[in-house]
């Protein structure tokens, strides 16, 4: 059996109906990884691994006037909201700089 490198990119989704999480739990988590090979081999790496846990967010935007004319100024307005794990609703995320 040969040796090699295994790169893994994993995404986890937390359902607030299944997990009672507080907003303060968002951030960097220490994590461990365990890999099992076909044939019974494996490896565990639990030192120095981290994962960024983020709350979901939504951004809605609208541009005016419509229709837009070439060379004319348009105004873009929008609203940002972020998941509040404690209320299980999206809450305003105002007063912050957002980029389109």
QUIWORA-V74696 format. One record per residue. N is the residue number from 1. SS is DSSP state (H for helix, E for strand, - for the rest). PHI is phi in radians with two decimals (999 if undefined). BURIAL is # if it has 16 or more other C-alpha atoms within 10 Angstrom, else .. Layout:
N|SS|PHI|BURIAL ; N|SS|PHI|BURIAL
//
This chain:
1|-|999|. ; 2|-|-1.49|. ; 3|-|-1.93|. ; 4|-|-2.99|. ; 5|-|-2.00|. ; 6|-|-2.14|. ; 7|-|-1.76|. ; 8|-|-2.19|. ; 9|-|-2.08|. ; 10|-|-2.05|. ; 11|-|-2.08|. ; 12|-|-2.01|. ; 13|-|-2.05|. ; 14|-|-1.83|. ; 15|-|-1.63|. ; 16|-|-1.09|# ; 17|-|-1.34|. ; 18|-|-1.78|. ; 19|-|-2.09|. ; 20|-|-1.53|. ; 21|-|-1.87|# ; 22|-|-1.67|. ; 23|H|-1.00|. ; 24|H|-1.16|. ; 25|H|-1.39|. ; 26|-|-1.20|. ; 27|E|2.40|. ; 28|E|-1.51|. ; 29|E|-1.93|. ; 30|E|-1.47|. ; 31|-|-2.31|. ; 32|-|-2.19|. ; 33|E|-2.29|. ; 34|E|-2.32|. ; 35|E|-2.11|. ; 36|E|-2.01|. ; 37|-|-1.69|. ; 38|-|-1.08|. ; 39|-|1.79|. ; 40|-|1.84|. ; 41|-|-1.33|. ; 42|E|3.09|. ; 43|E|-2.71|. ; 44|E|-2.16|. ; 45|E|-2.27|. ; 46|-|-2.17|. ; 47|-|-2.02|. ; 48|-|1.34|. ; 49|-|-1.54|. ; 50|E|-2.36|. ; 51|E|-2.39|. ; 52|E|-1.60|. ; 53|E|-1.75|. ; 54|-|-2.13|. ; 55|-|-1.48|. ; 56|-|-1.15|. ; 57|E|-2.40|. ; 58|E|-2.23|. ; 59|E|-2.30|. ; 60|E|-1.99|. ; 61|E|-2.37|. ; 62|E|-2.55|. ; 63|E|-1.97|. ; 64|E|-2.52|. ; 65|-|-1.35|. ; 66|-|-2.09|. ; 67|-|-1.32|. ; 68|-|-1.39|. ; 69|-|-1.88|. ; 70|-|-1.00|. ; 71|-|1.44|. ; 72|-|-1.73|. ; 73|-|-1.36|. ; 74|-|-2.10|. ; 75|E|-2.02|. ; 76|E|-1.94|. ; 77|E|-2.09|. ; 78|E|-2.87|. ; 79|E|-2.48|. ; 80|E|-1.88|# ; 81|E|-2.29|# ; 82|E|-2.35|# ; 83|E|-1.09|# ; 84|E|-1.86|# ; 85|-|-1.14|# ; 86|-|-1.43|. ; 87|-|-1.71|. ; 88|-|1.05|. ; 89|E|-2.38|. ; 90|E|-1.58|# ; 91|E|-2.02|. ; 92|E|-0.98|. ; 93|-|-2.12|. ; 94|-|-1.32|. ; 95|-|1.33|. ; 96|-|-2.19|. ; 97|-|-1.39|. ; 98|-|-2.18|. ; 99|-|-1.98|. ; 100|-|-1.75|.
//
